[in-house]
């Protein structure tokens, strides 16, 4: 059994609260946490471990940013394509029906906003569904080439 030497240490009250919370959360003694922290501080390889951990975190953030960049590109293309088709195929309304058309447009917009709110509340995202559908397309079998007996097919 290892002998331990008692030491009195003074902590800032806020730091002591954090230490208490961590000890309760991890179900270990405060002494064990302080001992591990001091040992980590005194060991020579902590900077290398910290650098490796930071590198892993930065790599993960980089991959997340790449995914967001791709999602943003898909979203931008989808919106621009929608607006282009909408402007191309939406006829101009005659003066007599513009008021009713405006009212119908507001009604449809409210329905759209409600549907969007429900979709966002459930956590379902179009881009997640799209990426699941697009990521791994099944490989199509290569059709066998018919024998041509030297003649070219047109």
LINMORA-V997585 format. One record per residue. SS is DSSP state (A for helix, B for strand, O for the rest). OMEGA is omega in radians with two decimals (NA if undefined). Layout:
ss->{SS	SS}
omega->{OMEGA	OMEGA}
This chain:
ss->{O	O	O	O	O	O	O	O	O	O	O	O	A	A	A	A	A	A	A	A	A	A	A	A	A	A	O	O	O	A	A	A	A	A	A	A	A	A	A	A	A	A	O	O	O	A	A	A	A	A	A	A	A	A	A	A	A	A	A	A	A	A	A	A	A	A	A	A	A	A	A	A	A	A	A	A	A	A	A	A	A	A	A	A	A	A	A	A	A	O	O	O	O	O	A	A	A	A	A	A	A	A	A	A	A	A	A	A	A	A	A	A	A	A	A	A	A	A	A	A	A	A	O	O	O	A	A	A	A	A	A	A	A	A	A	O	O	O	O	O	O	O	O	O	O	O	O	O	O	O	O	O	O	O}
omega->{-3.13	3.08	-3.13	3.11	-3.12	3.13	3.09	-3.10	3.12	-3.13	2.97	-3.10	-3.14	3.12	3.12	3.08	3.11	3.11	3.09	-3.12	3.13	3.14	3.12	-3.11	-3.12	3.12	3.05	-3.12	3.08	3.12	-3.13	3.12	-3.14	3.13	3.13	3.14	3.13	3.12	3.12	3.14	-3.08	-3.11	-3.05	-3.04	-3.10	-3.13	3.10	3.11	3.13	3.12	3.12	3.12	3.13	3.12	3.10	3.14	3.13	3.08	3.13	3.11	3.11	3.11	3.11	3.12	3.09	3.10	3.11	3.12	3.11	3.11	3.14	3.10	3.11	-3.14	3.12	3.12	-3.13	-3.13	-3.12	3.10	3.11	-3.12	3.13	3.13	-3.14	3.13	-3.13	-2.99	3.12	-3.12	3.06	-3.12	3.05	-3.08	-3.05	-3.06	-3.11	-3.14	3.13	3.10	3.11	3.13	3.12	3.10	3.09	3.11	3.13	3.13	3.10	3.08	3.10	-3.13	3.09	3.12	3.11	3.12	3.11	-3.11	3.13	-3.13	-3.13	3.14	3.08	-3.13	3.13	-3.08	3.07	3.12	-3.12	-3.12	3.09	-3.12	-3.00	-2.98	-3.04	3.09	3.14	-3.14	3.13	3.11	3.12	-3.12	3.13	3.13	3.11	3.11	-3.07	-3.09	3.07	-3.13	3.13	3.08	3.13	NA}
